[in-house]
Amino acid sequence: MMDQWFSSEKQLHYLYPPSIRALAARHWTPLEISKMVVDFLAPENNSRVLDIGSGAGKFCLAAAYYKPLAEFFGVEQRKHLVIHAETAKAVLGIKNVHFLHQNITQVDFTQFDHFYFFNSFYENLENTEKIDDSVTCSPQLYNYYNRCLYKKLVTVAPGTRLATFHSEGKMIPPEFHLVEEHAAGLLKYWVKE
């Protein structure tokens, strides 16, 4: 039954109400990208991967489905999106995924092995499509969150992997080296030396 949910993008989106589905094209990671990313981010069993700004949980759920022996965590500051993620998780019955209702500033990155970042801070810039108006957005917050992420990535161990999608790379410390690019350069893989 679970395979049916992951048979197509459209099918997976039926886990969510129409208001969340409407955000998918702009804000949630496509299944094709998720399949590619998990092979890079979970190279061994028991990897602990954090999705930074997990939204309604689509990437984490797909990643957990494709890599059942790894653990996936999504951190999201919007409570209602965490609730949608938890509801979808319950329908799917996936056990190796966990959602945290927190701001990224509250998360200890040393608890995770690898990271996924789909430009969660972008909506803070002016004239961008917002998920909703339940959180404050501003260019100052965009810069603040990027600095915070940079500082947190400095603390992780050598060998840590990072996948970025639609991201400028401002938040990546120089210790991370670009090792691969996909999807016309929109998807980048980094490893900390």
GUDREN-478407 format. One line per 8 residues: their letters; for each residue x, y, z of N, C-alpha, C, CB. Coordinates in steps of 0.2 Angstrom, whole numbers, padded with zeros to 4 digits. Each point is the difference from the previous one (the first is absolute). Last residue first. Glycine has a CB too. Layout:
% GUDREN-478407
a) X Y Z X Y Z X Y Z X Y Z; ...
% end
This chain:
% GUDREN-478407
ekvwykll) 0177 0094 0025 0007 -0003 0001 0003 0001 0007 0002 0001 -0013; -0028 -0003 0001 0004 0004 0004 0007 -0004 0001 -0010 0006 0006; -0008 -0005 -0027 0002 -0005 0005 0005 0005 0004 -0001 -0011 -0007; -0021 0013 -0012 0006 0003 0003 0002 -0005 0006 -0004 0012 -0002; -0014 -0009 -0022 0003 -0004 0006 0006 0003 0002 -0006 -0010 -0005; -0017 0020 -0009 0008 0000 0001 0001 -0005 0006 0002 0012 -0005; -0022 -0003 -0014 0001 -0004 0005 0008 -0001 0001 -0011 -0006 -0002; 0003 0020 -0015 -0004 0002 0005 0001 -0005 0007 -0008 0004 -0009
gaaheevl) 0019 -0006 -0014 0003 0004 0005 -0004 0003 0006 0007 0003 -0009; -0015 -0017 -0009 0002 0006 -0003 0003 0004 0005 -0009 -0001 -0008; 0003 -0021 0015 -0006 0004 -0002 0002 0007 -0002 -0006 -0006 0009; 0026 -0004 0004 -0005 -0004 -0004 -0006 0005 -0001 0003 -0011 0005; 0025 0008 0005 -0006 0004 -0001 -0005 -0003 -0005 0007 0010 0001; 0016 -0015 0018 -0005 -0002 -0006 -0005 0006 -0001 0002 -0013 0002; 0016 0015 0015 0002 -0006 -0003 -0004 -0002 -0006 0004 -0004 0011; 0004 0026 0006 -0005 -0002 -0005 0003 -0007 -0004 -0005 0012 -0001
hfeppimk) 0011 -0004 0027 0002 0001 -0007 -0005 -0003 -0005 0012 -0001 0004; -0008 0012 0022 -0004 -0004 -0004 0002 0001 -0007 -0010 0001 0008; 0020 0012 0009 0002 -0007 0001 -0004 -0005 -0004 0004 0004 0011; -0009 0020 -0010 0005 -0002 -0005 0003 -0007 0001 0003 0012 -0001; -0029 -0005 0008 0007 0002 0002 0005 -0003 -0005 -0003 0000 0012; -0023 0007 -0016 0005 -0005 0000 0007 0002 0002 -0008 -0006 -0009; -0013 0019 0005 0000 -0003 0007 0005 -0005 0000 -0012 0003 0002; 0007 0009 -0022 0002 0004 0004 0002 -0003 0007 -0006 0009 -0006
geshftal) -0004 -0018 -0015 0006 -0003 0003 0003 0005 0005 0002 -0006 -0010; -0024 0005 -0004 0006 0004 -0003 0007 -0002 0003 -0008 0009 -0001; -0015 -0025 -0004 0003 0004 0005 0006 0004 -0003 -0004 -0008 0009; -0012 -0011 -0017 -0002 0007 -0001 0003 0005 0005 -0011 -0004 -0005; 0016 -0018 0013 -0004 0000 -0006 -0003 0007 0000 -0003 -0012 0001; 0024 -0004 0012 -0004 0006 0000 -0004 0000 -0007 0009 0006 0007; 0005 -0024 0012 -0003 0001 -0007 -0004 0007 0000 -0001 -0013 -0002; 0022 0001 0017 -0005 0005 0000 -0003 0000 -0008 0005 0007 0010
rtgpavtv) 0012 -0023 0010 -0003 0002 -0007 -0006 0005 0000 0004 -0012 -0004; 0019 0004 0020 -0007 0002 0000 -0002 0002 -0007 0001 0004 0012; 0022 -0009 -0005 -0004 -0005 -0003 -0007 0001 0000 0009 -0008 0004; 0004 0020 0015 0003 -0002 -0007 -0004 -0006 -0002 0011 0005 0002; -0025 0008 0017 0007 -0004 -0001 0002 0000 -0008 -0003 -0007 0010; -0012 0028 0002 0000 -0007 -0002 0006 -0004 -0002 -0011 0003 -0004; 0007 0021 0009 0001 -0004 0006 0000 -0008 -0001 -0006 0009 0006; 0002 0010 -0022 0007 0000 0002 0001 -0005 0005 0001 0012 -0003
lkkylcrn) -0023 -0008 -0004 0004 -0004 -0005 0007 -0001 0002 -0008 0003 -0009; -0005 0013 0020 -0002 -0007 0002 0004 -0005 -0004 -0012 0004 0004; 0014 0019 -0009 0003 -0002 0006 -0002 -0007 0003 -0001 0012 0003; -0010 -0004 -0023 0008 0000 -0001 0003 -0002 0006 -0001 0009 -0008; -0022 -0005 0010 0002 -0007 -0003 0007 -0001 -0002 -0011 0001 -0005; 0004 0020 0014 -0001 -0005 0005 0002 -0007 -0003 -0009 0007 0005; 0009 0012 -0019 0006 0000 0004 -0001 -0006 0005 0001 0013 -0001; -0019 -0010 -0013 0006 -0003 -0004 0006 0000 0004 -0005 0005 -0010
yynylqps) -0015 0004 0020 0000 -0007 -0001 0006 -0003 -0004 -0013 0001 0001; 0011 0023 0001 0001 -0003 0006 0000 -0008 0000 -0005 0010 0005; -0001 0003 -0024 0008 0000 0001 0001 -0003 0007 0001 0010 -0007; -0023 -0009 0001 0003 -0004 -0005 0008 0000 0001 -0009 0003 -0008; -0005 0011 0021 0000 -0007 0002 0003 -0005 -0005 -0011 0003 0006; 0009 0020 -0012 0005 -0001 0006 0000 -0007 0003 -0002 0012 0003; -0013 -0006 -0020 0007 -0001 -0003 0005 -0001 0006 -0003 0007 -0010; -0022 -0014 0015 0003 0006 -0002 0007 -0002 -0003 -0006 0006 0010
ctvsddik) -0019 -0017 0002 0005 0000 -0005 0003 0006 -0001 -0006 -0009 -0006; -0010 -0006 0025 0003 0007 -0002 0005 -0002 -0005 -0002 0006 0011; -0019 -0023 -0007 0007 0002 0003 0002 0007 -0003 0003 -0012 0001; -0023 0003 -0008 0000 -0002 0007 0006 0001 0003 -0008 -0009 -0003; -0002 0012 -0020 0002 0006 0004 0001 -0002 0007 -0005 0008 -0009; 0010 -0024 -0014 -0006 0003 0004 0003 0006 0004 -0007 -0011 0000; 0021 0001 -0017 -0005 -0006 0002 -0006 0003 0003 0010 -0008 0002; 0003 0024 -0019 0000 -0003 0007 -0004 -0006 0001 0002 0012 0004
etnelney) 0011 0001 -0025 -0006 -0003 0001 0001 -0003 0007 -0003 -0003 -0012; 0016 0025 0005 0000 -0007 -0001 -0006 -0003 0002 0012 0000 0002; -0004 0024 0000 -0003 -0002 -0007 0001 -0008 -0001 0003 0012 -0004; 0013 -0004 0023 -0005 0004 -0003 -0002 -0003 -0007 0003 0011 0007; 0008 -0027 0012 0002 0006 -0005 -0006 0003 -0003 0011 -0006 -0003; -0011 -0013 0017 0001 0006 0004 0001 0006 -0004 0004 -0007 0009; -0006 -0016 -0017 -0007 0004 0001 0001 0006 0004 -0006 -0011 -0001; 0024 -0005 -0002 -0001 0004 -0006 -0006 0005 0001 0005 -0009 -0007
fsnffyfh) 0005 -0009 0022 0000 0007 0002 -0002 0004 -0006 0009 -0003 0008; -0006 -0021 -0010 -0006 0001 0004 0000 0008 0002 0001 -0012 0005; 0012 -0004 -0022 -0001 0007 0001 -0006 0002 0004 0006 0001 -0011; 0001 -0024 0010 -0003 0003 -0006 -0002 0007 0002 -0005 -0012 -0003; 0022 -0008 0014 -0002 0007 0000 -0003 0002 -0007 0009 0003 0009; 0001 -0025 0008 -0003 0002 -0006 -0003 0007 0001 -0003 -0012 -0003; 0023 -0006 0015 -0005 0006 0000 -0002 0001 -0007 0005 0005 0010; 0009 -0024 0009 0000 0003 -0006 -0007 0005 0000 0007 -0010 -0006
dfqtfdvq) -0001 -0002 0026 0006 -0002 -0004 0001 0005 -0007 -0001 -0012 0005; -0010 0018 0021 -0001 -0003 -0006 0006 -0001 -0004 -0011 0006 0000; 0009 0005 0022 -0004 -0006 0001 -0001 -0004 -0007 -0005 0006 0010; 0016 0016 -0008 0005 -0006 0002 -0004 -0007 0001 0008 0009 0005; -0019 0013 -0009 0002 -0003 -0006 0005 -0006 0002 -0001 0010 -0006; -0018 0003 0020 0007 -0002 0001 0002 -0005 -0006 -0001 0001 0013; -0020 0019 -0011 0002 -0007 -0001 0008 -0001 0001 -0010 -0001 -0008; -0005 0022 0009 0000 -0005 0006 0003 -0007 -0001 -0010 0007 0003
tinqhlfh) 0007 0010 -0020 0005 0003 0005 0000 -0004 0006 -0002 0011 -0005; -0014 -0015 -0013 0007 -0003 -0001 0005 0002 0005 -0003 0000 -0012; -0022 -0002 0019 0004 0005 -0004 0007 -0003 -0001 -0007 0010 0004; -0014 -0026 0002 0005 0004 0003 0002 0005 -0006 0004 -0009 0009; -0018 -0015 -0006 -0003 0007 0000 0005 0005 0004 -0012 -0005 -0001; 0016 -0020 -0012 0002 0005 0006 -0004 0006 -0001 0011 -0006 0002; -0012 -0021 -0011 -0001 0007 -0002 0000 0004 0007 -0007 -0003 -0010; 0015 -0023 -0002 -0002 0004 0006 0000 0007 -0002 0005 -0008 0008
vnkiglva) -0002 -0019 -0019 -0001 0007 -0001 -0003 0003 0006 -0001 -0001 -0012; 0003 -0023 0007 0007 0003 0000 0000 0007 -0002 0004 -0011 -0002; -0024 -0004 0002 0002 0001 0007 0007 0003 0000 -0006 -0010 0003; -0018 0009 -0019 0007 0000 0000 0003 0001 0007 0000 0004 -0012; -0024 -0005 0002 0003 -0005 0005 0008 -0001 0000 -0011 -0006 -0001; -0007 0020 -0011 0005 -0004 -0004 0003 -0006 0005 0003 0010 -0007; -0019 0006 0016 -0003 -0003 -0006 0005 -0005 -0003 -0008 0010 -0002; 0017 0004 0018 -0005 -0005 0003 -0003 -0004 -0005 -0002 0007 0010
kateahiv) 0015 0011 -0017 0004 -0005 0003 -0004 -0006 0003 0009 0008 0002; -0019 0012 -0009 0002 -0004 -0006 0004 -0006 0002 0000 0011 -0007; -0006 0004 0024 -0006 -0003 -0002 0002 -0005 -0006 -0008 0010 0004; 0024 0004 0005 -0001 -0005 0004 -0006 -0004 -0002 0005 0006 0009; 0000 0013 -0021 0005 -0005 -0001 -0001 -0006 0004 0008 0009 -0002; -0022 0010 0005 -0001 -0003 -0006 0005 -0006 -0002 -0005 0011 -0004; 0008 0002 0023 -0006 -0004 0001 -0002 -0004 -0006 -0004 0008 0008; 0022 0008 -0009 0002 -0006 0004 -0006 -0005 0001 0009 0007 0006
lhkrqevg) -0014 0014 -0015 0004 -0004 -0005 0002 -0007 0003 0003 0011 -0007; -0013 0006 0021 -0005 -0003 -0005 0003 -0005 -0005 -0008 0010 0002; 0022 0003 0013 -0003 -0005 0003 -0005 -0004 -0005 0001 0006 0011; 0021 0008 -0017 -0007 0001 -0001 -0003 -0006 0003 0001 0007 -0010; 0023 -0006 0008 -0003 0005 0005 -0007 0001 0000 0011 0006 -0001; 0006 -0028 -0004 -0004 0005 -0004 -0003 0005 0006 -0003 -0008 -0009; 0021 -0015 0002 -0002 0006 0005 -0004 0005 -0004 0011 -0002 0007; -0005 -0026 -0009 -0002 0006 -0004 -0001 0006 0006 -0005 -0006 -0010
ffealpky) 0018 -0020 0006 -0003 0005 0004 -0002 0006 -0004 0007 -0005 0010; 0000 -0023 -0013 -0001 0007 -0003 -0004 0004 0005 0001 -0005 -0012; 0015 -0020 0010 -0005 0004 0004 0000 0007 -0003 0002 -0007 0011; 0004 -0019 -0022 0003 0007 0002 -0006 0003 0004 0008 0001 -0010; -0011 -0021 -0002 0005 -0002 0006 0003 0007 0002 0002 -0012 -0004; -0018 0011 -0014 -0003 -0002 0006 0004 -0001 0006 -0009 -0005 -0007; 0008 0018 -0017 0006 -0002 0004 -0003 -0002 0007 0008 0007 -0006; -0023 0000 -0010 0005 -0002 -0005 0006 -0003 0004 -0004 0008 -0008
yaaalcfk) -0014 0002 0020 -0003 -0006 -0004 0006 -0003 -0004 -0012 0006 -0001; 0016 0013 0013 -0001 -0005 0005 -0002 -0006 -0004 -0002 0008 0009; 0004 0012 -0021 0006 -0003 0002 0000 -0006 0004 0004 0012 -0001; -0024 0000 -0004 0002 -0004 -0006 0007 -0003 0002 -0006 0008 -0008; -0003 0005 0024 -0004 -0006 -0001 0002 -0004 -0006 -0010 0006 0005; 0020 0015 0000 0002 -0005 0005 -0004 -0006 -0001 0002 0009 0008; -0007 0009 -0022 0007 -0003 -0002 0001 -0005 0005 0004 0011 -0004; -0024 0000 0007 0000 -0004 -0006 0007 -0003 -0001 -0009 0007 -0005
gagsgidl) -0001 0008 0023 0003 -0006 0001 0001 -0004 -0006 -0005 0000 0011; -0004 0023 -0007 -0005 -0005 0002 0003 -0007 0000 -0008 0007 -0006; 0026 0012 0010 -0007 0001 -0003 -0005 -0005 0002 0005 0006 -0010; 0020 -0003 0015 -0003 -0006 -0003 -0007 0001 -0003 0007 -0007 0007; 0016 0018 0002 -0007 0004 -0003 -0004 -0005 -0004 0006 0011 0000; 0016 -0021 0003 0000 0007 0003 -0006 0004 -0003 0012 0000 0002; -0006 -0027 0002 -0002 0004 -0005 -0002 0007 0003 -0005 -0010 -0006; 0022 -0011 0013 -0004 0005 0002 -0002 0004 -0006 0005 0001 0012
vrsnnepa) 0005 -0027 -0005 0000 0005 -0005 -0006 0005 0002 0004 -0007 -0009; 0012 -0016 0017 -0005 0005 0003 0000 0006 -0004 0001 -0005 0012; 0006 -0022 -0016 0002 0007 -0001 -0006 0004 0003 0007 -0002 -0010; -0006 -0023 0008 0000 0004 0007 0003 0007 -0001 0002 -0011 0006; 0006 -0005 -0025 -0006 -0001 0004 0001 0004 0006 -0002 -0011 -0004; 0014 0021 -0017 0001 -0006 0004 -0007 -0001 0004 0013 0001 0001; -0010 0017 -0017 0004 -0005 -0003 0001 -0007 0004 0006 0010 -0005; -0022 0012 0003 0000 -0006 0005 0004 -0005 -0003 -0011 0003 0004
lfdvvmks) 0010 0018 -0015 0000 0002 0007 -0001 -0006 0005 -0005 0010 -0004; 0006 -0012 -0021 0005 0003 0002 0001 0001 0008 0000 0006 -0011; -0019 -0016 0001 0006 -0004 -0001 0006 0003 0002 -0006 -0005 -0010; -0014 0017 0011 0001 -0005 0005 0006 -0005 -0001 -0013 0001 0002; 0006 0016 -0018 0003 0003 0006 0002 -0006 0005 -0006 0011 -0002; -0006 -0015 -0019 0007 0001 -0001 0003 0002 0007 -0002 0004 -0012; -0021 -0007 0012 0003 -0006 -0001 0008 0000 -0001 -0011 -0004 -0005; -0003 0024 0008 0001 -0004 0006 0004 -0007 -0001 -0011 0006 0004
ielptwhr) 0005 0007 -0023 0006 0003 0004 0001 -0003 0006 -0003 0011 -0005; -0016 -0017 -0007 0006 -0002 -0004 0006 0002 0003 -0006 0001 -0010; -0015 0005 0019 0002 -0007 0001 0006 -0002 -0003 -0012 -0003 0001; 0008 0029 0005 -0003 -0005 -0005 0003 -0007 0002 -0001 0009 -0009; -0002 0012 0027 0005 -0004 -0004 -0003 -0005 -0004 0008 0002 0008; -0021 0021 0001 0002 -0007 0002 0005 -0003 -0005 -0011 -0001 0006; 0002 0024 -0009 0003 -0001 0007 0002 -0007 0002 -0007 0010 0003; -0004 -0002 -0024 0004 0005 0001 0005 -0001 0007 -0008 0008 -0006
aalarisp) -0010 -0023 -0003 0005 0001 -0006 0005 0005 0002 -0009 -0002 -0008; -0008 -0004 0024 0005 -0005 -0001 0005 0002 -0006 -0009 -0008 0003; -0012 0019 0008 0007 0003 0001 0006 -0005 -0003 -0005 0006 0011; -0019 -0011 -0011 0001 0005 -0004 0007 0003 0000 -0012 0003 0001; 0004 -0021 0013 0002 -0002 -0007 0002 0006 -0004 -0008 -0010 0002; -0001 0014 0019 0007 -0002 0001 0003 -0002 -0007 -0002 -0003 0012; -0021 0009 -0010 0004 0006 0002 0008 -0002 0000 -0010 0005 0006; -0007 -0023 -0009 0001 0005 -0006 0005 0006 0001 -0011 -0004 -0004
pylyhlqk) 0015 -0017 0021 -0006 0003 -0002 0001 0005 -0006 -0004 0000 0011; 0019 -0023 -0008 -0001 0007 0003 -0007 0003 -0002 0013 0001 0000; -0004 -0022 -0008 0000 -0001 0007 -0002 0007 0004 0009 -0009 -0002; -0007 0006 -0022 -0007 -0001 0003 0001 -0001 0007 -0004 -0005 -0011; 0023 0008 -0002 -0003 0006 0002 -0007 -0001 0003 0007 0006 -0009; 0006 -0024 -0001 0002 0002 0006 -0003 0006 0003 0011 -0005 -0003; -0016 -0002 -0019 -0003 -0004 0005 0002 0001 0007 0000 -0009 -0009; 0009 0022 -0009 -0007 0001 0001 -0003 -0004 0005 -0001 0003 -0011
essfwqdm) 0023 -0007 0004 0000 0006 0004 -0008 0001 0002 0010 0005 -0006; -0004 -0030 0002 0000 0006 -0004 0000 0006 0005 -0005 -0006 -0010; 0007 -0016 0018 0000 -0002 -0007 0000 0006 -0005 -0006 -0010 0003; 0004 0006 0022 0007 0003 -0003 0000 -0001 -0007 0006 -0002 0011; -0025 -0006 0002 0001 0007 0001 0006 0003 -0003 -0005 -0002 0011; 0002 -0021 -0013 -0005 0004 -0004 0000 0007 0001 -0007 -0010 0001; 0020 -0006 0012 0003 0002 -0006 -0005 0004 -0005 0006 -0011 0001; -0013 0003 0021 0004 0006 0000 0003 0002 -0007 0003 -0003 0012
m) -0016 -0017 -0009 -0004 0006 0000 0004 0006 0000 -0009 -0006 0006
% end
